[in-house]
């Protein structure tokens, strides 16, 4: 029997593939017990539609079942593929319950299936993503989004922002805080004593000595120089179009991209469907899948649980290291 605390798996948007993925977990072996947090009836219906058996026991605090269900019913009937704003707050309730359990020491980590951001906003709740929501709920002033997969770890200096808002969001203060969080969690959670991090520039060719933008000269380079003076192993600012070549990546532990679509297309090309989203800087361990709700596949299409399984495996690994 595993010595790890259970991992809370939130089912995400009930009309999406999250419940399908949860329904595929019974019978699979993981390093820690799993607690599926969601509407049991929805998960059972998805299992039935896929010809799968689904009869895990109800969750009991302190119990050691390999897999159990913490039933939180959706307030409105769920139709696969058709999100309902009436269930928007239900999705947040799943996150809140998993987070509360992690903070209380009931769960060792939380793993999240995808949510439909637009539906939560349509329910009247401003919501830009798991990362920002969990930061606000824990009172964490800054967190860092990082994806891992395909032999890469790619963290982001900014997350879910319009591209036009990115340059103003990258300040010396924000960049320094991001790098300190990234280094601290690579050390504490991933066991890397002196992580080597490649830092991308913001502009094409990393600004071309100021001819294509001055953010590298005025913001990024000064921060890197100061932190290198403290002994941090940081390289950059590097042109993003050549940063992800083998010559640079060999021996690197992570890349810091300046914005969402600068770094993540490369990582997802290398490992889509098997990559893991990790939120760094939180007081709890949180991992997630690398894909969206796939409404067109809910309850009927061919889906791959590879990313959820990878997220569970990494959460268990990080939880195990945290207990040492």
Buried (B, 14 or more C-beta within 10 A) or exposed (E): EBEBBBBBBBBBBBBBBBBBBBBBBBEEEBBBBBBBBBBBBBBBBBBEBBEBEBEBEEBEEEEEBBBBBBBBBBBEEBEBBEBBBBBBBBBBBBBBBBBBBBBEEBBBBBBBBBBBBEBBBBBEBEBEBBBBBBBEBBEBEEBBBBBBBBEBBBBBBBBBBEEEEBBEBBEEEBBBBBBBBBBBBBEEBBEBEEBBBBBBBBBEBBBEEEEBBEBBBEBBBBBBEBBEEEEBBBBBBBBBEEBBEEEBBEEBBBBBBBBBEBBBBBBBEBBBBBBBBBBBBBEBBBBBBBBBBBBEBBBEBEBBBBBBBBBBBBBBBBBBEBEE
